[in-house]
Amino acid sequence: MNDIHRTTKVISWQESWEETFRQEKENIIAAIESAGLKATMHHIGSTSIKGMDSKPIIDILMCPQDKTALEAFLPMLEKAGYMNLGECGRPGRYFLSKGTEENQTFYLHLCYEDHPVAKDQLLFQKIERNDPGVSEDYIRLKDLLAEKYPDDRDSYRHVKGWYIHSVLEAYRLGEKDALNELNIEDDNRIKYWIYELDMPEEKKKEIEEFCTLHELTIDEFAEAAVRHFIDREKSDPEGLRKDMEEMEKDSEIRLIRCYPVYKGETEAQALKRTLAEEAEEKLKEEKDR
């Protein structure tokens, strides 16, 4: 294999990459349509992110339409110059390569759009384009790794992969409503949640000072705590159970209730509605006894 496939040379983003992808996309479409096949093509990877440092290799995500068998595309792609390298440890995804020159080498990922490879690639691309902090960190990481592992593509890829995985996991955790995880109803009518906490004045003052320092509201602090418990439930359920037992014995903070404020509703109206719902639920429980 040529050095471009073994080394980790990273260069500044090139405007020409967009046109190079467009031309290759047209080549691939012409090749597969000659066999009556159709697929959606996405320009992915760092060359697709304006301003992102990248290896001079164009990554393409190819997703067959109508769930056509992946294998049906392989002969046409091979005729178009691609080398089929198999699944490469990702069942349900074929990895193909074409070219040996900078800016004219292509990596093609062939899988369905609901495959984890496709989902991760498109989500990370979305995050990079919308979160400058992630993009800046990713550029620094890639430049450092390229310097540290100039001839070790595996180490470069593995460390970079850990970063991407952590970003995706954090994003997906944030996208999920923590309250849904606790079986508390949520829908698009809700503006925000209110948490009623019972605690000593000294503890309340301590938390208020913490929130002021970190520019948080009490409700945001409480929701962060809820998300922390959800994360612990997934990663260390036994440890969380023991901690909760200790907290029930010794905790100075008690959650009285949490309730949503709907759009067009004041906090006073939300509380009145919540109290009425609690009274109705209590009455129902008494009737069921």
Stockholm file with secondary structure:
# STOCKHOLM 1.0

chainA/1-289         MNDIHRTTKVISWQESWEETFRQEKENIIAAIESAGLKATMHHIGSTSIKGMDSKPIIDILMCPQDKTALEAFLPMLEKAGYMNLGECGRPGRYFLSKGTEENQTFYLHLCYEDHPVAKDQLLFQKIERNDPGVSEDYIRLKDLLAEKYPDDRDSYRHVKGWYIHSVLEAYRLGEKDALNELNIEDDNRIKYWIYELDMPEEKKKEIEEFCTLHELTIDEFAEAAVRHFIDREKSDPEGLRKDMEEMEKDSEIRLIRCYPVYKGETEAQALKRTLAEEAEEKLKEEKDR
#=GR chainA/1-289 SS CCGGGTCCCCBCCCTHHHHHHHHHHHHHHHHHHTTTCCEEEEEESGGGSTTCCBCSEEEEEEEEGGGCCGGGTHHHHHHTTCEECCCTTCTTCEEEEECSSTTSEEEEEECCTTSHHHHHHHHHHHHHHHCHHHHHHHHHHHHHHHHHCTTCHHHHHHHHHHHHHHHHHHHHHHHSCHHHHTTCCCCTTEEEEEEEEECCHHHHHHHHHHHHHTTCCHHHHHHHHHHHHHHHHHHCHHHHHHHHHHHHHHCSCEEEEEEEEETTCCHHHHHHHHHHHHHHHHHHHHHHC
#=GC SS_cons         CCGGGTCCCCBCCCTHHHHHHHHHHHHHHHHHHTTTCCEEEEEESGGGSTTCCBCSEEEEEEEEGGGCCGGGTHHHHHHTTCEECCCTTCTTCEEEEECSSTTSEEEEEECCTTSHHHHHHHHHHHHHHHCHHHHHHHHHHHHHHHHHCTTCHHHHHHHHHHHHHHHHHHHHHHHSCHHHHTTCCCCTTEEEEEEEEECCHHHHHHHHHHHHHTTCCHHHHHHHHHHHHHHHHHHCHHHHHHHHHHHHHHCSCEEEEEEEEETTCCHHHHHHHHHHHHHHHHHHHHHHC
//
